[in-house]
Amino acid sequence: MKRVRILAGRVADALGEGKRVAVEIEDGKMVGRSAWNDATKPEPNDIDARDALLLPGFIDIHIHGGAGRYVMEGTRDALDAIAAHLAQHGVTGFLTTTITAPWEEQAQAVAVGAQAMRSEENGAQGAAVLGVHLEGPYINPKKKGAQPEQYVLLPDATDLARQLGDNLSAVKVMTLAPEMEGGLDLIRFLTRHGIIPSIGHTDASYAEMRAAIDAGARHVTHCFNAMRPMEGREPGVVGATLAHPELTAELIWDNIHVHPASCRALIASKGAEGVILISDGIPGAGMEEGYRFTLGDLPVSVQNGSARLPDGTLAGSLLTLDTAFRNASAYTLPQRAALTSRNAAISLSLGHRKGLLQPGFDADLVLLNPEGTVRQTLVAGKSVFSAAGVQASG
């Protein structure tokens, strides 16, 4: 791949920010940084972004679909469409996320995600698949949210391994309810296999959360949603999340699922390094008002900017991470870069090569226009999305 230079007006990652920085890319990696000035003239291979902000590409660890397509379709075509949709919103890497469903459907979705992750073409036309997030089936029916209750199962590590076989290694995160019978044993199993146990769709007490942390739980799925809230004498899941630095919290910052004050309280408690912004996006993301689809057997429609079941229950979100980045505008650019990229990379054990604008790191990048919209997205130095009027390079 030819060497490309991005002339950026501003740059930011979790370590800091700067102005008038040129970032050089070769063979899919960032290989150098330098300053530019008014006398600097763009060369033929340069990306002229002198009025734009350059950031590490966003990483979405909880995404079910978008643009009318769904991970649970269990096809490569669906994943490719979702990857292209995500690239339009600055996402360069994601975990394909399942929902509770018959095991054969979940296993098929995992198999397709594993195949995409291992493909040489991964990231060639959109965001790269970094692995799989299993959301269910080992959850608490009391906190099922929009998960189909008839397919909820008790945690069973032996059954999980049997159902997924060799594709278990593609699973990076699994959401479960630790209070269910077998939950702690499953957390220990996941930890031994390098899979992040994430607590979600749960009615766990604070004591049960402490036991889950001791067993190896390290994440909380869409904090505040589908979980026992915090009370004065029973901290519950939310209280445990606030109190324990071992736990990294997912957060849907769409100003619908969680009040902005609660978002700020979570970050104030855990620091910007302890929270990962997610979309929890579903097929309705990017679709028009009134669009109808199903999550498993459950009918969902796009209503007033949200996705809901017929009874009004929120069913995933229509959020994209570029919007989440803007919603968090009260924070510094380095903090927002941590929330949308660096923290996810570290959690996925990719912090040595993703989530920073540093030489030797993957050239997974997003350029934002002054108003915050996505101008261009690059995966491994190759442009996978360019807004109208922007010349693609790479």
C-alpha positions, 0 to 999 in steps of 0.5 A: 500500500502506498504511503499516505499522509493526513494533514489534520487541523486537529488530532486527539486520542486518549493521551492528548490533543494537538493542532496542525498535525500530519500523520503518515500511513504505510501498510495499514499502520501509522508510521510517523507524525509531524507538524505542518504550517501555512507553507505546507502544500498537500501532495497527490497522495495526501488527505487534505483535512486541514479543517477537520478533526482526526481521531482513532476510529470508534470501536463498538462492542455492542451492536446488533445491526443497522440500516435494516440488517441484523446480526441474527440473520446469520449471513455474511451479506448482513454483516457486510451491510452492517459494517458499511453502515458503521463505517458511515458513522466513524466505526472502524471495529465492532463486535457482532452482537447476538440476542437470546434465540434458539441455539442453532440461530445463535450458533449460526450468527457466531459462526458467521462472525468468526468467519468474518473476523478471520477473513483476509477481507475483514475491514476491506469495505467497512468496519472490521469484525473484531469478534462476537458479543453473546448477549444471552441466553443466560440472563434473568427473565425478570430483566429480559428487556427486549430479549425473547423469554422463551429462549432464556436458559440457565447458565451452562458452560458445558452446553455453551462449549458444545453449541459453539465448538471451535467458534467459542474462541471468536467470542470476546464478551458474554452478557449473563446474569450471575445470580442465576443457577450456574452463573458463577461457574460460567463466569469462571469458565469464560475467564479461563477462556479469555472471554469477558464476563459482562453482567447484564439483564440481571436482578443481582443484589450487591452481594451477588455482584461481589461474588461475580466480581470475585469469580472474574466479572469485569464488565457491565452491559448497558449500565442502568438498563435491564438491571437492578437499580441502586437504592440506599440499603441495597446498592444492586447492580448499579451501585456495585458498578459505581463502587468497584473499579474492577468493572468497566461499564457500557453506556448507551448515551443517546439521551433516551436510555439513560438521562444525561445526568446519570451518564455524567454521574457514571463517568464522575464515579468511574472516570472516563477510563472506566466507561465504554460508549456503545450503540446497542444499535439494531436494524432500525438504526439509520431507518425512517420513522415508522420502520418496522422489523423484528428482534427474534419473535418480537415486533419493533418499530421506530417511534419518535427517534427510539425503537420500541416494542408494542408495549413501549419497552425500549428495544435496543437503540437507534444510536450511532457512535458519532452521535454518542461522541457528540452527546458527550461534548461536555468532556475533553476530546481525549476523554471522548476518544477514550470513551469511544475507542481506547477503552474498548481496545484495551478491554479487547486486549487490542490496546497495543495496536488500536485506539491511539494515534501513535506510530506502529498502531493500526491506521483505523481512523475517523475524520470529523467535520467541524460540525461533528459529522463524519467526513471519512473513515479509514480501516488499516489505512484504506478509506472505507467511507467518504462523505459526498465531495470527499476524495477517497484515498488509501 
